[in-house]
Amino acid sequence: MSQKPAAGRISFRMETALRSNSPGTTLLAKYQHSKIRPRRAVKVAVSPSASAPVTLAPRYEVPRDINPLLSPYTLGEFELSHRVVLAPLTRCRAIGTVPQKNAAEYYAQRTSKGGLLISEATCVAVTGHGYPNTPGVYTEEQINAWKPVTQAVRDAGGIFFLQLWHCGRSSHPEYQPNGADPISASAVAISKGTVTTPSGDAYPFPVPRALEISEIPGVVKSYADGARNSLAAGFHGVEIHGANGYLIDQFLKSNANKRTDKYGGSIPNRCRFALEVAAAVADAVGPELTGIRLSPYSEFQEATDPETLDLNLYLVDKLSEMGLLYVHAVEARISGGFEVEGSSESLDPLRKAFKGCFMVAGGYTRETGIHAIESGHADLVAYGREFISNPDLPLRFARPDAPLNPYNRDTFYTPDQVVGYLDYPFLKDVSPEAAQLAA
Ligand SMILES: Cc1cc2nc3c(=O)[nH]c(=O)nc-3n(C[C@H](O)[C@H](O)[C@H](O)COP(=O)(O)O)c2cc1C
């Protein structure tokens, strides 16, 4: 089911650059040992290549109590009809940082009545971008463009959380105002892989600029503003992206955070930025509408820490005290969007330490998801790659033998507004019998 990279650990960045249709393929080879090229102005992203008409998704309810994954769950004020969550998935289709019309149909296709969806990572500030065509939630235009998307999910009966994102050092001057260096906890660059610029070129990661202590409150505030804007755009709540080596993870993990002030060094100091963001967001929209994603064991984008278990136990304890709605933890076997060999650390200590809802993600199948709920490992299970290719995934999980469409990595991150986005078939189209029996 899940595809593995050909050899060992391979990064999402690397994978993006190695796509055969990516201009980064040649540039990667050309520039991998060179210095960063001279700065240029940010270019407007490429246009979508397809504008085929799109059929509206069939609205459906997932049959209840067929198995533990499809049993109801009360998430704070939300009555979920099942436990199969749409994981946050960057799709690189938000041209010029603005969600496009077809995003409404993309999310509606993946909505079931009472189902929980988490949006693609969405930047809280202009300095937060690090991938082409990723959306923001910090301008009027972006907020207005999200409204039909959230309305489509609401119309289909879904609960929709926006993932609040800042890439930090995982960016390039081409994304930054006035070609400035990206910001981070410390001036430590990601040493391997490449960053793809808005124009589609691939470069080595630049050395970021360490945030001045006086600047940190402004960055914290941008997450709170993003949370407020998300609710104004019609989202039900927000998930803070504290995972996968982005800005918050750059403060948490000691190999990216070399600070000697109150934001670096000890575990409480390295957790300070994450906790300030969580407190500011919770203050802005309420802790009962705030979740957070963490990837304690992921080494994605070189964010690692020998003390990660102790650090995360400290962190979730404080998040419990704040009354955050959920912790969404990525399993050790996952690095970004890939499974990796040899990582088997358990999330159970964090599950026990956190008082609210515990969601897990990473490499789950129908069967392992059922086991995760049955065994008490988690309350909710988020699915990424399989949900991209199976818009009605929860419905398919009603039957052990319902076929799953394979996903196509080549179309994960293209700007095409239809291909790999809206064109994966529904169960009723590939197996009317299974759809009939499931419903
Ligand atoms: C195409 C793609 C985009 C992703 N984008 C995000 C993202 O925006 N935010 C995030 O936290 N994780 C992101 N991830 C990681 C997924 O949320 C998920 O943790 C990972 O795919 C493992 O789950 P899976 O085995 O069910 O696919 C992405 C993964 C893929 C494959």
Ligand as a Chemical Component Dictionary entry (heavy atoms), coordinates in Angstrom:
data_LIG
# 
_chem_comp.id                   LIG 
_chem_comp.type                 NON-POLYMER 
_chem_comp.pdbx_formal_charge   0 
_chem_comp.three_letter_code    LIG 
# 
loop_
_chem_comp_atom.comp_id 
_chem_comp_atom.atom_id 
_chem_comp_atom.alt_atom_id 
_chem_comp_atom.type_symbol 
_chem_comp_atom.charge 
_chem_comp_atom.model_Cartn_x 
_chem_comp_atom.model_Cartn_y 
_chem_comp_atom.model_Cartn_z 
_chem_comp_atom.pdbx_ordinal 
LIG C1  C1  C 0 1.677  15.398 -0.190 1  
LIG C2  C2  C 0 1.935  15.553 1.269  2  
LIG C3  C3  C 0 1.792  16.789 1.851  3  
LIG C4  C4  C 0 1.966  16.943 3.240  4  
LIG N1  N1  N 0 1.737  18.165 3.801  5  
LIG C5  C5  C 0 1.763  18.304 5.136  6  
LIG C6  C6  C 0 1.365  19.528 5.746  7  
LIG O1  O1  O 0 0.968  20.479 5.088  8  
LIG N2  N2  N 0 1.431  19.607 7.094  9  
LIG C7  C7  C 0 1.836  18.543 7.881  10 
LIG O2  O2  O 0 1.862  18.660 9.112  11 
LIG N3  N3  N 0 2.195  17.365 7.317  12 
LIG C8  C8  C 0 2.132  17.218 5.981  13 
LIG N4  N4  N 0 2.403  16.007 5.412  14 
LIG C9  C9  C 0 2.565  14.828 6.280  15 
LIG C10 C10 C 0 1.192  14.117 6.436  16 
LIG O3  O3  O 0 0.276  14.927 7.153  17 
LIG C11 C11 C 0 1.316  12.782 7.172  18 
LIG O4  O4  O 0 1.848  12.982 8.456  19 
LIG C12 C12 C 0 2.201  11.809 6.395  20 
LIG O5  O5  O 0 1.814  11.737 5.044  21 
LIG C13 C13 C 0 2.106  10.410 6.998  22 
LIG O6  O6  O 0 0.771  9.955  6.985  23 
LIG P1  P1  P 0 0.284  8.860  5.891  24 
LIG O7  O7  O 0 1.173  7.659  6.099  25 
LIG O8  O8  O 0 -1.143 8.567  6.272  26 
LIG O9  O9  O 0 0.444  9.445  4.554  27 
LIG C14 C14 C 0 2.309  15.834 4.028  28 
LIG C15 C15 C 0 2.499  14.587 3.430  29 
LIG C16 C16 C 0 2.306  14.433 2.070  30 
LIG C17 C17 C 0 2.471  13.072 1.451  31 
# 
loop_
_chem_comp_bond.comp_id 
_chem_comp_bond.atom_id_1 
_chem_comp_bond.atom_id_2 
_chem_comp_bond.value_order 
_chem_comp_bond.pdbx_ordinal 
LIG C1  C2  SING 1  
LIG C2  C3  SING 2  
LIG C2  C16 DOUB 3  
LIG C3  C4  DOUB 4  
LIG C4  N1  SING 5  
LIG C4  C14 SING 6  
LIG N1  C5  DOUB 7  
LIG C5  C6  SING 8  
LIG C5  C8  SING 9  
LIG C6  O1  DOUB 10 
LIG C6  N2  SING 11 
LIG N2  C7  SING 12 
LIG C7  O2  DOUB 13 
LIG C7  N3  SING 14 
LIG N3  C8  DOUB 15 
LIG C8  N4  SING 16 
LIG N4  C9  SING 17 
LIG N4  C14 SING 18 
LIG C9  C10 SING 19 
LIG C10 O3  SING 20 
LIG C10 C11 SING 21 
LIG C11 O4  SING 22 
LIG C11 C12 SING 23 
LIG C12 O5  SING 24 
LIG C12 C13 SING 25 
LIG C13 O6  SING 26 
LIG O6  P1  SING 27 
LIG P1  O7  DOUB 28 
LIG P1  O8  SING 29 
LIG P1  O9  SING 30 
LIG C14 C15 DOUB 31 
LIG C15 C16 SING 32 
LIG C16 C17 SING 33 
# 
